[in-house]
Amino acid sequence: MDPKQAKDPQALREQIWQKARQLGANLIGCAPASRWETEPIQAEEFRPRRIWPWVNSVIVLGIPLFAPMMQTTPSMVYQELYDTSNRVLDDLAYRLSNYITTECGCRAIYFPRDCYYSIDVLLKNPNAAFSHVIAGYYAGLGTVGDSHNLITKQFGPRLRLVSILTDAALPADEVQPKQLCLHCGRCLRSCPSHAFSEDGPGRPYRMDKLSCTAYHVKLRDAHHWPCGVCAGVCPVGEDLRAWHGAQLVTPEGVKHCQAFGS
């Protein structure tokens, strides 16, 4: 018998979820690979099965970015937070893919958390090889907001994501039925690159990817990037409750973090 068929799918899911939490995942969701086909958002070339036809499930993992550190952006404080989250996610995804392969008897690989070589490459083609935002939406972790970020109940858009692709036919999570974005306009008004513009009532903002990317190149050359303002100003997220009524960072503190280390 095929090892992956020897265990009840729900029991296998619980086993994998337990391991993911042990490795440090705060959010875990699962989408069937067929959801990219039945509820298409991107072009066909981005569908998991177009790349790896054996994929049955996509597991999406999320970890938070801390609001007081994001409020200093652009700074080395936020850059270090961003870089650390990338290292954690790559390590987490590798270890969980390895666990699913060696301990669960299923095939598994992962799409790295960014999937692009450098910010300069995105100026020529502003698309990564895989969208963890769309994967997170399909996996029920949240909804895509006006800022094109994944917005979650737990952390708003202040999180980073990575995705694991496996041939295990795992029970899937439902897509979030209610839009979590408040359409408050903060991301539109706060964007330093003016990348967002209105696209009609109830529709996400149009996003000028090249404008956003060009601004990130400037930040990189100034030794403090990425931007993250659109995620930092978002009022959605249970993570903000801990800071209710408190000043996350002083204006002097923001200037200090931006003036030193970059």
Disulfide bonds with the S-S distance in Angstrom:
none
